[in-house]
Amino acid sequence: MPEPSDPSDLPSHVQDLSKLVIAYVKQETLEPIKGLGRFVGFGLAGSALVGLGLFILFLGVLRLLQAETGNAFRGHLKFVPYLITLALCAAVALGAVKARGGKKEDLTR
């Protein structure tokens, strides 16, 4: 059977326990939050780059429709390339919404 500890050692035990609890809290909360911050940073950078790429792509499609279609979109049809580009933007946005809205897994099982 273990010997009872000396009551005079109680303050040192309390101090050791508080150090242990603080170290545990730092390990289990602060370190994962730092990792999450890095993950969120990469996600934001990636989404900004994808957004910039899509902007340049749609601007290119608009300029292609305006410049390379000859006289098809001249005069009173000057707005048609803008409508086509807007429809492409809407299609990409709809695809993103549908891709994100997939089935959610039941994590309780």
Secondary structure as the mmCIF struct_conf table of DSSP 4:
data_model
#
loop_
_struct_conf.conf_type_id
_struct_conf.id
_struct_conf.beg_label_comp_id
_struct_conf.beg_label_asym_id
_struct_conf.beg_label_seq_id
_struct_conf.end_label_comp_id
_struct_conf.end_label_asym_id
_struct_conf.end_label_seq_id
HELX_LH_PP_P HELX_LH_PP_P1 PRO A 2 ASP A 6
HELX_RH_3T_P HELX_RH_3T_P1 PRO A 7 ASP A 9
HELX_RH_AL_P HELX_RH_AL_P1 LEU A 10 VAL A 25
HELX_RH_PI_P HELX_RH_PI_P1 LYS A 26 LEU A 30
HELX_RH_AL_P HELX_RH_AL_P2 GLU A 31 ALA A 67
BEND BEND1 GLU A 68 THR A 69
TURN_TY1_P TURN_TY1_P1 GLY A 70 PHE A 73
HELX_RH_3T_P HELX_RH_3T_P2 GLY A 75 LEU A 77
TURN_TY1_P TURN_TY1_P2 LYS A 78 PHE A 79
HELX_RH_AL_P HELX_RH_AL_P3 VAL A 80 ARG A 100
TURN_TY1_P TURN_TY1_P3 GLY A 101 GLY A 101
HELX_LH_PP_P HELX_LH_PP_P2 LYS A 103 GLU A 105
TURN_TY1_P TURN_TY1_P4 LEU A 107 THR A 108
#
